[in-house]
Amino acid sequence: SALPDAHPLLASLDARVAAAQARLAQANGDSRDAPELALTLTRERGARSEPYQNLAKLSLKIPFGGQARNGPRLARANVELSEALAELHAGREQLAQDIDSARLAHELGQQQARAQAEALQLAEQRLGWIQRAVRAGQLSAPEQWRAQSELHEARSQAQRAQLEAGRAHSRYLQAIGALP
């Protein structure tokens, strides 16, 4: 079955893939650390009797990019991207199965609700016929009581089937990502 375009699960997985791709692009483009410039001010004296002197130190650090630094970063970014793509693929597969399963359960729930509604209608007709037969003296009261009990059971079954059909419909909507 076709997956919905704007499913929340797929949007989340797509965002994870996009973030991993961005980190890989950054690792590919950033081959070295930024240069560092440091200024250090200290007060020192040579001996105890000498006055303090202010000393300023200026240091410049220019990092050179290399395989030793960039290799692990690129490998980590590639692994993260591979994991995100695998998770997206698995998520799509699972979502397709969940949607198919929920759709089938929804269809089955609707069929069962229709069948129970028909059974209820038949039980109501049967009770009507039995009541007429009891009034005509053709059947006894226990037959009417039995038919009333069957009607009550048919009503319960029809209500239960309707509730289950509603639950199945709700699960289907949730599976396709429909928001309330």
KOLLO-625160 format. One record per residue: residue number from 1; residue in one letter; x, y, z of N, C-alpha, C in turn. Coordinates in Angstrom, 2 decimals, padded with zeros to 5 digits. Layout:
   k r  n_east n_north    n_up ca_east ca_north   ca_up  c_east c_north    c_up
 NUM a       X       Y       Z       X        Y       Z       X       Y       Z
...
***
This chain:
   k r  n_east n_north    n_up ca_east ca_north   ca_up  c_east c_north    c_up
   1 s  000.84 -001.19  000.00  000.00   000.00  000.00  000.88  001.24  000.00
   2 a  000.33  002.31 -000.55  001.07   003.57 -000.61  001.09  004.21  000.77
   3 l  002.26  004.72  001.12  002.39   005.36  002.43  001.97  006.82  002.32
   4 p  001.35  007.35  003.37  000.97   008.76  003.34  002.21  009.65  003.32
   5 d  002.12  010.75  002.59  003.28   011.65  002.43  003.66  012.32  003.73
   6 a  002.69  012.72  004.51  002.97   013.53  005.71  002.79  012.74  007.00
   7 h  003.20  011.49  007.01  003.05   010.68  008.22  004.07  011.17  009.26
   8 p  003.65  011.38  010.52  004.56   011.90  011.54  005.80  011.02  011.76
   9 l  005.66  009.71  011.72  006.81   008.83  011.90  007.82  009.02  010.78
  10 l  007.32  009.09  009.53  008.23   009.28  008.41  008.88  010.65  008.44
  11 a  008.15  011.65  008.86  008.73   013.00  008.97  009.88  013.00  009.97
  12 s  009.70  012.31  011.08  010.74   012.22  012.10  011.97  011.49  011.56
  13 l  011.75  010.37  010.87  012.86   009.61  010.32  013.57  010.38  009.20
  14 d  012.79  011.08  008.37  013.39   011.92  007.32  014.25  013.02  007.92
  15 a  013.79  013.61  009.02  014.56   014.66  009.69  015.87  014.09  010.24
  16 r  015.83  012.88  010.74  017.05   012.26  011.26  018.04  012.00  010.13
  17 v  017.56  011.56  008.97  018.43   011.34  007.81  019.03  012.67  007.36
  18 a  018.20  013.72  007.30  018.69   015.03  006.87  019.77  015.55  007.82
  19 a  019.58  015.36  009.11  020.57   015.80  010.09  021.88  015.02  009.92
  20 a  021.78  013.72  009.67  022.98   012.90  009.47  023.70  013.32  008.19
  21 q  022.94  013.64  007.14  023.55   014.11  005.90  024.26  015.44  006.12
  22 a  023.66  016.32  006.90  024.29   017.61  007.19  025.58  017.43  007.99
  23 r  025.58  016.51  008.96  026.80   016.26  009.73  027.91  015.66  008.85
  24 l  027.52  014.81  007.90  028.50   014.25  006.98  029.07  015.34  006.08
  25 a  028.21  016.21  005.58  028.68   017.32  004.73  029.61  018.23  005.52
  26 q  029.27  018.47  006.77  030.12   019.31  007.61  031.47  018.64  007.84
  27 a  031.46  017.34  008.12  032.72   016.62  008.34  033.56  016.59  007.07
  28 n  032.93  016.50  005.90  033.66   016.52  004.63  034.25  017.90  004.35
  29 g  033.50  018.94  004.68  033.93   020.31  004.38  034.89  020.88  005.40
  30 d  034.84  020.41  006.60  035.67   020.96  007.68  036.85  020.02  007.91
  31 s  037.95  020.30  007.19  039.07   019.37  007.27  040.04  019.68  008.39
  32 r  039.89  020.80  009.03  040.79   021.11  010.15  040.11  022.03  011.14
  33 d  040.68  022.09  012.33  040.17   022.98  013.37  040.50  024.42  013.02
  34 a  039.82  025.33  013.64  040.09   026.75  013.43  041.41  027.11  014.11
  35 p  042.15  028.09  013.55  043.38   028.54  014.22  043.04  029.18  015.56
  36 e  043.97  029.08  016.50  043.76   029.65  017.83  044.84  030.69  018.10
  37 l  044.42  031.83  018.62  045.32   032.88  019.04  045.09  033.10  020.52
  38 a  046.18  033.04  021.30  046.04   033.18  022.74  046.97  034.28  023.24
  39 l  046.50  035.09  024.15  047.29   036.13  024.81  047.24  035.83  026.30
  40 t  048.44  035.68  026.91  048.53   035.36  028.32  049.31  036.46  029.04
  41 l  048.75  036.99  030.10  049.43   037.99  030.92  049.74  037.37  032.27
  42 t  051.01  037.50  032.71  051.41   036.98  034.02  052.28  038.00  034.73
  43 r  052.35  037.84  036.05  053.24   038.68  036.87  054.24  037.73  037.52
  44 e  055.50  037.99  037.28  056.54   037.12  037.82  057.66  037.97  038.40
  45 r  058.46  037.32  039.26  059.70   037.94  039.74  060.76  036.86  039.84
  46 g  061.95  037.26  039.60  063.05   036.31  039.59  063.41  035.86  040.99
  47 a  063.65  036.80  041.89  064.01   036.48  043.27  063.03  037.19  044.19
  48 r  063.12  036.86  045.44  062.18   037.41  046.40  062.33  038.92  046.56
  49 s  063.50  039.38  046.40  063.76   040.80  046.63  063.48  041.64  045.38
  50 e  063.30  041.01  044.25  063.06   041.76  043.01  061.57  042.12  042.91
  51 p  061.27  043.22  042.21  059.86   043.60  042.02  059.20  042.69  040.95
  52 y  057.88  042.62  041.03  057.14   041.84  040.04  057.25  042.50  038.68
  53 q  057.27  041.67  037.66  057.30   042.15  036.29  056.11  041.56  035.54
  54 n  055.51  042.36  034.70  054.41   041.89  033.87  054.99  041.26  032.61
  55 l  054.53  040.07  032.31  054.97   039.37  031.11  053.74  039.06  030.25
  56 a  053.89  039.29  028.98  052.82   038.99  028.03  053.34  037.93  027.07
  57 k  052.52  036.92  026.85  052.89   035.86  025.91  051.80  035.80  024.84
  58 l  052.22  035.71  023.62  051.31   035.60  022.50  051.59  034.26  021.83
  59 s  050.55  033.44  021.67  050.76   032.15  021.01  049.75  031.99  019.88
  60 l  050.18  031.37  018.82  049.35   031.13  017.65  049.42  029.64  017.34
  61 k  048.25  029.03  017.25  048.18   027.59  016.97  047.48  027.43  015.62
  62 i  048.18  026.86  014.67  047.61   026.64  013.34  047.52  025.13  013.13
  63 p  046.32  024.59  013.26  046.18   023.14  013.09  046.19  022.77  011.61
  64 f  046.79  021.66  011.32  046.79   021.13  009.96  045.88  019.92  009.94
  65 g  044.97  019.92  009.00  044.05   018.78  008.91  044.78  017.57  008.39
  66 g  044.34  016.46  008.83  044.99   015.24  008.37  044.05  014.06  008.53
  67 q  044.46  012.96  007.97  043.64   011.75  008.02  043.43  011.27  009.46
  68 a  044.44  011.49  010.30  044.32   011.03  011.69  043.19  011.75  012.41
  69 r  042.97  013.02  012.09  041.91   013.78  012.73  040.58  013.60  012.02
  70 n  040.58  013.64  010.69  039.33   013.64  009.93  038.77  012.26  009.68
  71 g  039.60  011.25  009.65  039.12   009.89  009.38  038.05  009.42  010.34
  72 p  038.29  009.50  011.64  037.25   009.05  012.58  035.96  009.89  012.50
  73 r  036.11  011.19  012.26  034.91   012.04  012.15  034.08  011.66  010.94
  74 l  034.76  011.43  009.80  034.04   011.02  008.59  033.42  009.64  008.77
  75 a  034.15  008.73  009.39  033.62   007.38  009.61  032.39  007.43  010.51
  76 r  032.46  008.23  011.58  031.32   008.37  012.50  030.11  008.95  011.77
  77 a  030.36  009.98  010.93  029.25   010.60  010.19  028.66  009.63  009.18
  78 n  029.49  008.84  008.52  028.99   007.85  007.56  028.18  006.76  008.26
  79 v  028.65  006.31  009.41  027.92   005.29  010.17  026.56  005.84  010.61
  80 e  026.57  007.07  011.09  025.31   007.68  011.54  024.33  007.81  010.39
  81 l  024.83  008.21  009.21  023.95   008.32  008.04  023.43  006.94  007.63
  82 s  024.28  005.94  007.63  023.84   004.58  007.27  022.77  004.08  008.24
  83 e  022.98  004.32  009.53  021.99   003.90  010.53  020.67  004.63  010.33
  84 a  020.73  005.93  010.04  019.50   006.70  009.83  018.75  006.22  008.59
  85 l  019.48  005.92  007.52  018.84   005.41  006.31  018.23  004.03  006.54
  86 a  018.94  003.17  007.28  018.40   001.84  007.58  017.15  001.95  008.45
  87 e  017.18  002.86  009.41  016.01   003.05  010.26  014.83  003.60  009.46
  88 l  015.10  004.50  008.51  014.04   005.03  007.64  013.44  003.90  006.82
  89 h  014.29  003.05  006.24  013.79   001.94  005.43  012.95  000.98  006.29
  90 a  013.48  000.62  007.45  012.74  -000.28  008.35  011.44  000.36  008.81
  91 g  011.47  001.66  009.08  010.25   002.37  009.49  009.20  002.37  008.40
  92 r  009.64  002.55  007.16  008.69   002.51  006.02  008.06  001.12  005.89
  93 e  008.90  000.09  006.00  008.39  -001.28  005.90  007.38 -001.57  007.02
  94 q  007.74 -001.22  008.25  006.86  -001.48  009.39  005.56 -000.68  009.26
  95 l  005.68  000.56  008.82  004.49   001.40  008.66  003.55  000.82  007.60
  96 a  004.12  000.35  006.50  003.29  -000.26  005.45  002.56 -001.49  006.00
  97 q  003.26 -002.31  006.78  002.62  -003.49  007.38  001.54 -003.07  008.38
  98 d  001.83 -002.07  009.20  000.86  -001.61  010.19 -000.40 -001.06  009.51
  99 i -000.21 -000.31  008.43 -001.36   000.25  007.71 -002.19 -000.86  007.09
 100 d -001.53 -001.83  006.45 -002.27  -002.95  005.85 -003.04 -003.74  006.91
 101 s -002.39 -004.01  008.02 -003.04  -004.75  009.10 -004.23 -003.97  009.66
 102 a -004.05 -002.69  009.88 -005.14  -001.87  010.43 -006.28 -001.74  009.43
 103 r -005.96 -001.64  008.13 -007.00  -001.56  007.10 -007.83 -002.85  007.07
 104 l -007.14 -003.99  007.13 -007.86  -005.27  007.13 -008.73 -005.43  008.38
 105 a -008.19 -005.04  009.53 -008.97  -005.11  010.77 -010.18 -004.18  010.70
 106 h -010.00 -003.01  010.08 -011.11  -002.07  009.94 -012.20 -002.65  009.05
 107 e -011.80 -003.24  007.91 -012.78  -003.86  007.01 -013.51 -005.01  007.70
 108 l -012.77 -005.84  008.42 -013.38  -006.96  009.13 -014.35 -006.46  010.20
 109 g -013.96 -005.42  010.92 -014.83  -004.84  011.94 -016.13 -004.32  011.34
 110 q -016.03 -003.68  010.17 -017.23  -003.17  009.50 -018.14 -004.33  009.07
 111 q -017.54 -005.41  008.56 -018.33  -006.56  008.14 -019.04 -007.21  009.33
 112 q -018.30 -007.35  010.43 -018.91  -007.95  011.62 -020.02 -007.06  012.18
 113 a -019.84 -005.77  012.15 -020.89  -004.87  012.64 -022.14 -004.98  011.77
 114 r -021.96 -005.08  010.44 -023.12  -005.25  009.56 -023.82 -006.59  009.82
 115 a -023.02 -007.64  010.00 -023.61  -008.96  010.25 -024.39 -008.97  011.57
 116 q -023.86 -008.36  012.60 -024.55  -008.32  013.89 -025.80 -007.45  013.82
 117 a -025.75 -006.39  013.01 -026.95  -005.55  012.84 -028.06 -006.35  012.14
 118 e -027.67 -007.15  011.15 -028.66  -008.00  010.48 -029.21 -009.06  011.44
 119 a -028.35 -009.63  012.28 -028.80  -010.63  013.26 -029.77 -009.99  014.25
 120 l -029.52 -008.75  014.64 -030.42  -008.03  015.54 -031.77 -007.82  014.87
 121 q -031.75 -007.43  013.62 -033.00  -007.21  012.90 -033.80 -008.51  012.80
 122 l -033.12 -009.61  012.54 -033.81  -010.90  012.46 -034.38 -011.30  013.82
 123 a -033.64 -011.05  014.90 -034.12  -011.38  016.24 -035.36 -010.55  016.58
 124 e -035.37 -009.27  016.16 -036.55  -008.43  016.41 -037.76 -008.95  015.64
 125 q -037.56 -009.36  014.38 -038.66  -009.92  013.59 -039.18 -011.21  014.21
 126 r -038.22 -012.07  014.64 -038.61  -013.34  015.25 -039.46 -013.11  016.50
 127 l -039.03 -012.16  017.35 -039.80  -011.87  018.56 -041.20 -011.39  018.20
 128 g -041.29 -010.54  017.17 -042.62  -010.06  016.75 -043.53 -011.21  016.31
 129 w -042.98 -012.15  015.55 -043.77  -013.29  015.10 -044.19 -014.17  016.27
 130 i -043.24 -014.40  017.22 -043.55  -015.25  018.37 -044.60 -014.59  019.24
 131 q -044.53 -013.27  019.41 -045.53  -012.58  020.22 -046.92 -012.71  019.59
 132 r -046.98 -012.61  018.26 -048.27  -012.79  017.60 -048.77 -014.23  017.77
 133 a -047.87 -015.18  017.71 -048.25  -016.59  017.87 -048.71 -016.86  019.30
 134 v -048.07 -016.23  020.31 -048.48  -016.40  021.70 -049.87 -015.81  021.88
 135 r -050.11 -014.61  021.32 -051.44  -013.99  021.45 -052.52 -014.84  020.75
 136 a -052.13 -015.52  019.70 -053.09  -016.38  018.98 -053.24 -017.74  019.66
 137 g -052.40 -018.01  020.67 -052.50  -019.25  021.41 -051.75 -020.40  020.76
 138 q -050.92 -020.11  019.78 -050.19  -021.16  019.08 -048.89 -021.55  019.79
 139 l -048.29 -020.60  020.55 -047.05  -020.87  021.30 -047.25 -020.48  022.75
 140 s -046.36 -021.02  023.61 -046.47  -020.72  025.03 -045.55 -019.54  025.39
 141 a -045.75 -019.02  026.61 -044.97  -017.87  027.09 -043.47 -018.17  027.15
 142 p -043.03 -019.38  027.53 -041.58  -019.63  027.56 -040.90 -019.39  026.20
 143 e -041.61 -019.66  025.11 -041.04  -019.38  023.79 -040.82 -017.88  023.61
 144 q -041.76 -017.09  024.11 -041.62  -015.63  024.01 -040.44 -015.16  024.87
 145 w -040.30 -015.73  026.05 -039.20  -015.34  026.93 -037.85 -015.69  026.29
 146 r -037.80 -016.86  025.66 -036.57  -017.27  024.99 -036.25 -016.29  023.84
 147 a -037.24 -015.92  023.09 -037.03  -014.98  021.98 -036.61 -013.61  022.50
 148 q -037.15 -013.17  023.65 -036.74  -011.90  024.25 -035.28 -011.97  024.71
 149 s -034.90 -013.11  025.27 -033.52  -013.30  025.70 -032.57 -013.29  024.49
 150 e -032.98 -013.94  023.41 -032.17  -013.93  022.19 -032.06 -012.52  021.61
 151 l -033.14 -011.75  021.69 -033.12  -010.37  021.21 -032.15 -009.54  022.05
 152 h -032.21 -009.74  023.36 -031.30  -009.00  024.25 -029.84 -009.35  023.91
 153 e -029.57 -010.64  023.70 -028.21  -011.07  023.35 -027.80 -010.49  021.99
 154 a -028.70 -010.45  021.03 -028.40  -009.89  019.71 -028.09 -008.40  019.81
 155 r -028.82 -007.69  020.67 -028.53  -006.25  020.88 -027.13 -006.06  021.47
 156 s -026.81 -006.88  022.45 -025.48  -006.80  023.07 -024.37 -007.08  022.05
 157 q -024.58 -008.12  021.25 -023.58  -008.46  020.23 -023.44 -007.34  019.19
 158 a -024.56 -006.75  018.79 -024.51  -005.66  017.80 -023.78 -004.44  018.37
 159 q -024.05 -004.11  019.63 -023.36  -002.97  020.25 -021.86 -003.26  020.37
 160 r -021.52 -004.47  020.78 -020.11  -004.85  020.92 -019.41 -004.78  019.56
 161 a -020.06 -005.28  018.52 -019.47  -005.26  017.18 -019.29 -003.82  016.70
 162 q -020.25 -002.96  017.02 -020.15  -001.55  016.62 -018.97 -000.87  017.34
 163 l -018.80 -001.19  018.62 -017.66  -000.63  019.37 -016.33 -001.12  018.80
 164 e -016.26 -002.40  018.49 -015.03  -002.95  017.91 -014.74 -002.34  016.54
 165 a -015.77 -002.11  015.76 -015.58  -001.47  014.46 -015.05 -000.05  014.64
 166 g -015.56  000.66  015.64 -015.06   002.01  015.93 -013.61  001.99  016.37
 167 r -013.25  001.02  017.20 -011.84   000.89  017.63 -010.94  000.60  016.43
 168 a -011.38 -000.30  015.57 -010.58  -000.65  014.39 -010.42  000.56  013.47
 169 h -011.46  001.35  013.35 -011.39   002.58  012.53 -010.39  003.56  013.15
 170 s -010.43  003.69  014.46 -009.50   004.58  015.15 -008.06  004.11  014.97
 171 r -007.83  002.80  015.09 -006.48   002.27  014.89 -006.00  002.48  013.46
 172 y -006.92  002.38  012.50 -006.56   002.63  011.10 -006.15  004.09  010.90
 173 l -006.94  005.00  011.45 -006.60   006.42  011.33 -005.24  006.71  011.97
 174 q -004.98  006.09  013.11 -003.70   006.27  013.77 -002.57  005.70  012.91
 175 a -002.80  004.56  012.29 -001.75   003.94  011.47 -001.40  004.79  010.26
 176 i -002.39  005.45  009.65 -002.09   006.28  008.48 -001.59  007.67  008.88
 177 g -001.55  007.94  010.18 -000.99   009.20  010.64 -001.97  010.36  010.65
 178 a -003.25  010.05  010.60 -004.25   011.12  010.64 -004.26  011.75  012.01
 179 l -004.21  013.06  012.03 -004.22   013.78  013.31 -005.65  014.16  013.67
 180 p -005.98  014.12  014.97 -007.35   014.46  015.37 -007.65  015.93  015.16
***
